Amino acid sequence: MIVLGLKCFSHDTGAAIVGETNGRLVVHAISEARLNRRKHSFAYPLMSIAYCLDAFGLTSLDEVDLICIDRHMELWPEAGSQFGYAAAQARRHPRYDDNYRWNYLIEQTLKLDHAKVRLINHVDAHAASTYFASPFDSAAVMVAEGGTGIYRGEGTTLGVVDRMGYFGDTWRDGKIVLPRKDHFVNSSFMYDAVSALLGYDVFGAGQTMALAGFANRFAQRDRFTVEPDRFDGFIVNHDKTVQDMQSLEPYRGNDTDIVAEPWVNLARQAQEILRTDLLYLANLTRTKAGTHQLAYAGGAALNCLINAEILHAGIFDELFVQPAASDEGIPLGCALHGYHTLGGKQRFVMDNGYLGKAPSPAPLGDLARIHGLAVGSADPDAVAALLANGAIIGRCVGASEYGPRALGNRSILADPRAPGMKDRLNAQIKHREGFRPFAPSCLADAPPDWLKAPGTSPFMLLAGQASEIGKQTAPAVIHADGSSRVQAVTREANPGYYDLIRAFGARTGCAVLLNTSFNDKDEPIVETEEDAINCMLRTGLDAIVLGDRLVSRTTLTRAADPEAMRRSTTERVDFAYRGLIERFCDMEAYVALALRLNEDSA
């Protein structure tokens, strides 16, 4: 049985595929942004579909037993379309690469058996993405994002207890109480509203969390009034809270000036409210689901500080959050939900985040000559020596990680002990706000004694607390509040990365590496070796590891032209999409529909 999961509407589109092979469940997943190089891409996930089919050696959608699509909004513009003819006719293109006309043309002409298509409620998909990937035989399940849900998982079944959001049916205590419920401002939307006041877009929650870490530098002063009566069972309503924010002026300054009392207090207040709300929901989930294990998903589940507090609160004995907890993980949830609904009995345990494919080796000969690069062997000891001497190195090795966290295979690595390393990385490599923190990767079986880790943390989704010695030993991976979003690496999950960390520890006495995602500002994490080379040439990276090869700068390395690289990438992606449309769409129907849209728009 092979099931394909898709997210086709709104941000972070992508695909996941699951299938039984030799008595086990094999899973691959990817977001469209990784492939088309457009951050948080809204594009119909043709590249992701091809990527997943290719991983299973398939050529067409006819070879898939079931296709499960995220029902992101249940009130669609028209029957059978998430986009709608009218929006396509108007060539609606609201933000990012969101192009309704293009998406509508593909959606309406995709060659597939519609009898194999099943629509999965968005909140249900989140729940499935964590429970069916967890190590638990039974668990409480909590979803906190634009929608809210409480579930109980038992074996290969997942039952709704409470659920609302995205205009789907509203459930309370295992029963449908309303056929639909419009959105209101829940905890996640409240946090987004604060992020907007700080000058960030809807994807700026990470910046808000980071800014809140400076709260100990300023006297506490609340900036807005919080609605005390916001709790109604599992529903947390911040309509009045956000209404009170309307009088606040948004931040319009620069990066340096935002670490100041009013803005830090604004972020701190949002973090405290979200913490209170999520601990409330966790307690309610424990009561309603009645188990000691929690599987947790949704955009709020990327808040590593609150995750650690939920674990430490004693509400649950064990906590599982899979690395693509936000909407990037929806395709995985759709695929696993469909597989088990069809009667699939094999359980998938996500003990590592590497659900992508290993990249094809780049032909380095011509590239090295053109750009003046040196190519050598990526022996762990040699790479560790470079890192210990202050080099900043990208690593593009093996299967890519699923979700927004780099876990060693698509990472930028550096020495966490080096003074000024954090500022150097933010300014010269990542080109982002200077207050943003970086995370440490350590050995799971030999964690540093200066870091109080919150438990098993393979996905960088739990924050530990560093001692004073830790702040002196590895200042580049300790945030202003002493927190550190640790990744514990096992040899079973990633032997190559484990050996590199161990080699660095043997050389320096500090078996910890600074680990951040391999990307520049405003671009997704790299997927291919070509992406990695392009990123190196545009930034201040000293070298990159590509499989077993080390590619380094030399005195002959030419300065890159970022705009020319972007144009080249755009041309490559556009060419690839044209080929994929021909591969997956009925071209006669596609052309006829495009002509009709043009005529009706004239």
Long-range contacts (C-beta under 8 A, 24 or more apart in sequence): 1-65, 1-66, 1-339, 1-342, 1-344, 2-56, 2-58, 2-63, 2-64, 2-65, 2-66, 3-64, 3-65, 3-66, 3-67, 3-68, 3-335, 3-336, 3-338, 3-339, 3-342, 3-344, 4-49, 4-52, 4-53, 4-61, 4-64, 4-66, 4-67, 4-68, 4-335, 5-29, 5-68, 5-69, 5-70, 5-120, 5-125, 5-330, 5-331, 5-332, 5-333, 5-334, 5-335, 5-336, 5-337, 5-338, 6-45, 6-48, 6-49, 6-67, 6-68, 6-69, 6-70, 6-331, 6-334, 7-45, 7-69, 7-70, 7-72, 7-327, 7-330, 7-331, 7-334, 8-44, 8-45, 8-69, 8-70, 8-72, 8-82, 8-103, 8-107, 9-70, 9-72, 9-73, 9-82, 9-83, 9-103, 10-42, 10-72, 10-73, 10-98, 10-327, 11-40, 11-41, 11-42, 11-96, 11-98, 11-202, 11-203, 11-327, 12-40, 12-41, 12-326, 12-327, 12-328, 12-330, 13-41, 13-42, 13-43, 13-44, 13-45, 13-48, 14-45, 14-48, 14-328, 14-330, 14-331, 15-45, 15-48, 15-49, 15-51, 15-52, 15-331, 16-52, 16-331, 16-332, 16-334, 16-335, 16-355, 17-52, 17-53, 17-55, 17-56, 17-64, 17-335, 18-335, 18-336, 18-339, 18-344, 18-348, 19-56, 20-344, 20-346, 23-346, 24-346, 25-339, 25-344, 25-346, 25-347, 25-348, 26-56, 27-332, 27-335, 27-348, 27-350, 27-355, 28-52, 28-55, 28-56, 28-355, 28-356, 28-357, 29-324, 29-329, 29-331, 29-332, 29-335, 29-355, 29-356, 29-402, 30-355, 30-356, 30-400, 30-402, 30-527, 31-324, 31-328, 31-402, 31-524, 33-524, 34-356, 34-400, 34-524, 34-525, 34-526, 34-527, 35-527, 36-97, 36-573, 36-577, 37-523, 37-524, 37-531, 37-569, 37-573, 38-96, 38-97, 38-524, 38-573, 39-96, 39-522, 39-523, 39-524, 40-96, 40-203, 40-524, 41-96, 41-97, 41-524, 42-95, 42-96, 42-97, 42-98, 42-99, 42-103, 43-97, 43-99, 43-102, 43-103, 43-577, 44-102, 44-103, 44-106, 44-107, 45-331, 46-106, 46-577, 46-580, 46-581, 46-584, 47-576, 47-577, 47-580, 48-331, 49-580, 49-584, 50-580, 50-583, 50-584, 51-357, 54-357, 55-357, 60-111, 60-584, 61-110, 61-111, 61-112, 61-113, 61-584, 62-111, 62-112, 62-113, 64-116, 65-116, 65-342, 66-116, 66-118, 66-338, 66-339, 66-342, 67-112, 67-116, 67-117, 67-118, 67-338, 68-117, 68-118, 68-119, 68-120, 68-334, 68-335, 68-337, 68-338, 69-117, 69-118, 69-119, 69-120, 69-334, 70-119, 70-120, 70-122, 70-125, 70-330, 70-331, 70-333, 70-334, 71-119, 71-120, 71-121, 71-122, 71-166, 71-168, 72-122, 72-166, 73-122, 73-166, 73-167, 74-121, 74-166, 74-167, 74-168, 74-180, 75-167, 75-180, 81-107, 81-108, 82-107, 83-107, 85-597, 88-597, 89-597, 89-600, 89-601, 90-601, 91-601, 101-597, 105-585, 105-590, 105-593, 105-594, 105-597, 106-581, 106-584, 106-585, 106-590, 108-589, 108-593, 109-585, 109-586, 109-587, 109-589, 109-590, 109-593, 110-584, 110-585, 110-586, 111-584, 111-585, 111-586, 118-338, 118-341, 120-333, 120-334, 120-337, 120-338, 121-163, 121-166, 121-168, 122-146, 122-147, 122-165, 122-166, 122-168, 122-330, 123-147, 123-148, 123-149, 123-163, 123-164, 123-165, 123-166, 123-168, 124-149, 124-158, 124-160, 124-163, 124-333, 124-337, 125-330, 125-333, 125-334, 125-337, 126-297, 126-298, 126-325, 126-329, 126-330, 126-333, 127-151, 127-153, 127-158, 127-295, 127-297, 127-333, 128-158, 128-333, 128-334, 128-336, 128-337, 128-340, 129-297, 129-322, 129-324, 129-325, 129-329, 129-330, 129-332, 129-333, 129-336, 130-295, 130-296, 130-297, 130-301, 130-320, 130-321, 130-322, 130-325, 130-329, 130-333, 131-158, 131-295, 132-156, 132-158, 132-333, 132-336, 132-337, 132-339, 132-340, 132-347, 132-348, 133-320, 133-322, 133-332, 133-336, 133-348, 133-349, 133-350, 134-293, 134-295, 134-320, 134-322, 134-349, 134-350, 135-320, 135-349, 135-351, 136-293, 136-295, 136-318, 136-320, 138-291, 138-293, 139-289, 139-291, 139-293, 139-294, 139-295, 139-320, 140-285, 140-286, 140-288, 140-289, 140-290, 140-291, 140-293, 140-294, 140-295, 140-316, 141-285, 141-289, 141-294, 141-295, 141-296, 141-297, 142-281, 142-282, 142-285, 142-294, 142-295, 142-296, 142-297, 142-298, 143-296, 143-297, 143-298, 144-187, 144-188, 144-278, 144-281, 144-296, 144-298, 144-299, 144-300, 144-301, 145-188, 145-297, 145-298, 145-299, 145-300, 145-301, 145-326, 145-327, 146-183, 146-186, 146-188, 146-189, 146-299, 147-298, 148-186, 148-234, 148-235, 148-236, 148-281, 150-234, 150-281, 150-284, 150-285, 150-288, 150-289, 151-289, 152-288, 152-289, 152-290, 152-291, 153-295, 156-340, 156-344, 156-345, 156-347, 157-340, 158-337, 158-340, 161-288, 161-289, 162-233, 162-234, 162-288, 164-234, 164-235, 172-233, 172-234, 173-288, 184-237, 184-238, 184-239, 185-237, 185-238, 185-239, 185-241, 185-242, 186-235, 186-236, 186-237, 186-238, 187-236, 187-238, 187-273, 187-274, 187-277, 187-278, 187-300, 188-298, 188-299, 188-300, 189-238, 189-242, 190-238, 190-241, 190-242, 190-270, 190-273, 190-274, 191-270, 191-273, 191-274, 191-300, 193-242, 193-245, 194-245, 194-266, 194-267, 194-269, 194-270, 195-270, 196-250, 197-245, 197-248, 197-250, 197-251, 197-266, 198-250, 198-251, 198-258, 198-263, 198-266, 198-267, 199-250, 199-251, 199-252, 199-258, 205-299, 205-302, 205-303, 206-302, 206-436, 207-433, 207-436, 208-267, 208-270, 208-271, 209-267, 209-271, 209-303, 209-305, 210-433, 210-435, 210-436, 210-437, 210-479, 211-258, 211-259, 211-263, 211-264, 211-267, 211-435, 212-264, 212-267, 212-268, 212-270, 212-271, 213-437, 213-479, 213-480, 213-481, 213-483, 214-259, 214-264, 214-435, 214-480, 214-481, 215-264, 215-265, 215-267, 215-268, 215-481, 216-480, 216-481, 217-259, 217-264, 217-480, 218-260, 218-261, 218-264, 218-265, 219-261, 220-265, 220-268, 221-261, 221-262, 221-265, 222-265, 222-269, 223-248, 223-262, 223-265, 223-266, 223-269, 224-248, 224-269, 226-269, 226-273, 230-277, 231-280, 233-284, 234-281, 234-284, 234-288, 236-277, 236-280, 236-281, 238-273, 241-273, 255-433, 255-434, 255-435, 256-434, 258-433, 258-435, 259-435, 271-303, 271-305, 271-306, 274-300, 274-303, 274-306, 275-305, 275-306, 275-309, 278-303, 278-306, 278-310, 279-306, 279-309, 279-310, 279-313, 279-315, 282-310, 282-313, 282-315, 282-316, 283-315, 286-315, 286-316, 292-316, 292-317, 292-318, 293-317, 293-318, 293-319, 293-320, 294-318, 294-319, 294-320, 295-320, 295-321, 296-320, 296-321, 296-325, 297-321, 297-322, 297-325, 297-329, 297-333, 298-325, 298-326, 299-325, 299-326, 299-327, 301-325, 301-326, 301-461, 302-326, 302-404, 302-461, 304-460, 304-461, 304-462, 304-463, 304-485, 305-463, 305-483, 307-454, 307-461, 307-462, 307-463, 308-454, 308-462, 308-463, 308-464, 311-454, 311-455, 311-462, 312-454, 319-455, 321-459, 321-461, 322-350, 322-353, 322-403, 322-459, 323-350, 323-353, 323-401, 323-402, 323-403, 323-404, 323-405, 323-407, 323-459, 323-460, 323-461, 324-353, 324-402, 324-403, 324-404, 325-403, 325-461, 326-403, 326-404, 328-402, 328-403, 328-404, 329-402, 329-403, 332-402, 351-458, 351-492, 351-493, 352-407, 352-458, 352-493, 352-494, 353-401, 353-402, 353-403, 353-405, 353-407, 353-458, 353-459, 354-398, 354-399, 354-400, 354-401, 354-402, 354-407, 354-409, 354-493, 354-494, 355-399, 355-400, 355-401, 355-402, 356-399, 356-400, 356-401, 356-402, 356-527, 357-399, 357-400, 358-398, 358-399, 358-547, 359-396, 359-400, 359-527, 359-528, 359-529, 359-547, 360-528, 360-529, 361-529, 361-546, 361-547, 361-549, 362-528, 362-529, 362-530, 362-533, 362-546, 364-546, 364-549, 364-551, 367-533, 368-551, 370-558, 371-533, 371-537, 371-557, 371-558, 371-560, 372-553, 372-554, 372-555, 372-556, 372-557, 372-558, 373-551, 373-552, 373-553, 373-554, 373-557, 374-551, 374-552, 374-553, 374-554, 375-549, 375-550, 375-551, 375-552, 376-549, 376-550, 376-552, 377-548, 377-549, 377-550, 378-545, 378-546, 378-547, 378-548, 378-549, 378-550, 380-496, 380-499, 380-500, 380-502, 380-503, 381-503, 381-507, 382-550, 383-500, 383-503, 383-545, 383-550, 384-500, 384-503, 384-504, 384-506, 384-507, 385-507, 386-542, 386-543, 387-413, 387-414, 387-415, 387-504, 387-513, 388-415, 388-504, 388-507, 388-508, 390-415, 390-418, 391-542, 391-543, 392-424, 392-425, 392-429, 392-540, 392-541, 392-542, 393-541, 393-542, 393-543, 393-544, 393-545, 394-518, 394-526, 394-532, 394-535, 394-536, 394-541, 394-543, 394-544, 394-545, 395-497, 395-500, 395-518, 395-544, 395-545, 396-518, 396-526, 396-528, 396-529, 396-531, 396-532, 396-544, 396-545, 396-546, 396-547, 397-496, 397-497, 397-545, 397-546, 397-547, 398-494, 398-496, 398-547, 400-525, 400-527, 401-525, 403-459, 404-517, 404-525, 405-459, 405-460, 405-461, 405-487, 405-517, 406-515, 406-516, 406-517, 406-518, 406-525, 407-441, 407-458, 407-459, 407-460, 407-487, 407-494, 407-497, 407-515, 408-441, 408-487, 408-489, 408-494, 408-496, 408-497, 408-515, 409-494, 409-497, 410-517, 410-518, 410-525, 410-526, 410-527, 411-441, 411-515, 411-516, 411-517, 411-518, 412-515, 412-516, 412-517, 412-518, 412-541, 413-441, 413-500, 413-513, 413-514, 413-515, 414-438, 414-476, 414-513, 414-514, 415-476, 415-504, 415-508, 415-513, 415-514, 416-440, 416-474, 416-475, 416-476, 416-477, 416-510, 416-512, 416-513, 416-514, 417-473, 417-474, 417-475, 417-476, 417-508, 417-510, 418-476, 419-475, 421-475, 421-476, 421-514, 422-475, 422-476, 424-540, 425-476, 425-514, 425-516, 428-539, 428-540, 429-520, 429-539, 429-540, 429-541, 430-516, 430-519, 430-520, 430-521, 430-539, 431-520, 431-521, 431-539, 432-521, 435-480, 437-477, 437-478, 437-479, 437-480, 437-483, 437-484, 437-485, 438-476, 438-477, 438-514, 438-515, 438-516, 439-477, 439-484, 439-485, 439-486, 439-487, 439-514, 439-515, 439-516, 440-474, 440-477, 440-484, 440-485, 440-486, 440-487, 440-512, 440-513, 440-514, 440-515, 441-486, 441-487, 441-489, 441-497, 441-501, 441-512, 441-513, 441-514, 441-515, 442-486, 442-487, 442-488, 442-489, 442-501, 442-511, 442-512, 443-488, 443-489, 443-498, 443-501, 443-502, 443-505, 443-511, 444-488, 444-489, 444-490, 445-490, 446-505, 446-511, 447-486, 447-488, 448-473, 448-474, 448-510, 448-511, 448-512, 450-474, 451-484, 451-486, 453-486, 453-488, 454-486, 456-488, 457-486, 457-487, 457-488, 458-487, 458-488, 458-489, 458-490, 458-493, 459-487, 460-485, 460-486, 460-487, 460-515, 461-485, 462-486, 473-510, 474-510, 474-512, 474-514, 476-514, 477-512, 477-514, 487-515, 534-560, 534-565, 534-569, 537-565, 538-562, 538-565
